[in-house]
Amino acid sequence: MRVLVIATPVPTHFLPVVPLLWALRSAGHEVTVLGQPDVLGAVRASGLTGVGVGESFDVNAMLLRNLPAEQRPLQARPRPAPELLGGYGRLWWAHAAALLDRYTGLAEEYGPELILADPLEYCSLIIGARLGVPVVHHRWTVDAISGPARRFVRADVREPAERLGAAGLPDPTVLLDPCPPSLRIPGGEPGLPIRYVPYSGGAETPAWVRTDPGPGAGRRRVAVSLGNTPALHGGRFVRDLLHALAARRDAEILVTLPEPYRSAVGPLPANVTAVNPLPLHLFLATCDAMVHHGGAGTAMTATAFGLPQLALPQLADHFPLADRLAATGAGLSLDTAAQQDDPRLVGRALDELLSDPRHAGSARLLAAEMAAMPSPAAVAADLERLAGATTEPREASVPCISRK
């Protein structure tokens, strides 16, 4: 079976689907990823084959565009009202429209039997309708956006879709959902379950991880991971946050922070250790709690490890994810810039997260739910049946988009 993956140009949008792509490759299927240069490094690092199309997108530059002086994104663009979440679709449709013809031509050359994409990638839906091929969308996490976004952009998509022989913008054939049942939005668009397998790249396991005795060794370790927040908010926000967390003196604060942001933060309290970014799954087993920006991969990895979480959501789907963590009891959320800038509120939230055993208990229940979900290998077998593919051996093709 030939599987074509079409990725929006943000590496963290691509990473959640990698374990499923490994499962498809291990079952003998051919997998090729179409994407802009932004995601090709992640494609190569995962051991998969990619084809670059177009120029770099640079999501951070987009988020910082037209930002008022001296304001962070969250200050200028606070939490959107629920009825406005579908508006994110217009951004991603503008991106898809610019690439639709090139993606369509490459897809026709490749001849996929299955198309796989993330939930805001609209070229996949149009191309699947044109070729008569099933389209699978793989959510990242709690998804309050993709369904409203598809409805929001349908009027804009109608003409280019019809030009390519598709009757507007269809829904995906299958919507895969990695959220454990209790974390999903009640009454939300249903999806088929797939177990979340943490993956954020490869790395050498540091010595301090290998020798760490783990939780209960006379200290409480709190992991802090802020994704692209340092690039968006600058050193002052990160510095103030770490000092607020460090006020809990019996806690060891471990933050993943690259240069140049580490230098910009300046000297840190004695109970704060900054390390170079590395895959979270390498060290979260040594931790008691997690503080993060509301990013999908960070939150889902912490969920897989059964950690209570303090979410500081910054944009888009961060907010509904933080809401659901709080609703399950597995986390707390501070969702305004004023709250996140208040060291007393931040310190109080961390105290509650570490002191109230109900948060840890709820987090362990979420982890157990996640572990019981169908594995990527099981889902890969289901997708093979969906595509009507044969499991008989076939001659391997050159890893190139063209099969002429």
Secondary structure, 3 states (H helix, E strand, C coil): CEEEEECCCCHHHHHHHHHHHHHHHHCCCEEEEEECHHHHHHHHHCCCEEEECCCCCCHHHHHHCCCCCCCCHHHHCCCCCHHHHHHHHHHHHHHHHHHHHHHHHHHHHHCCCEEEECCCCCHHHHHHHHHCCCEEEECCCCCCCHHHHHHHHHHHHHHHHHHCCCCCCCCCCEEEECCCHHHCCCCCCCCEECCCCCCCCCCCCCHHHHCCCCCCCCCEEEEEECCCHHHHHHHHHHHHHHHHHHCCCCEEEEEECCCCHHHHHCCCCCCEEEECCCCHHHCHHHCCEEEECCCHHHHHHHHHCCCCEEECCCCCCHHHHHHHHHHHCCEEECCCHHHHCCHHHHHHHHHHHHHCHHHHHHHHHHHHHHHCCCCHHHHHHHHHHHCCCCCCCCCCCCCCCCCC
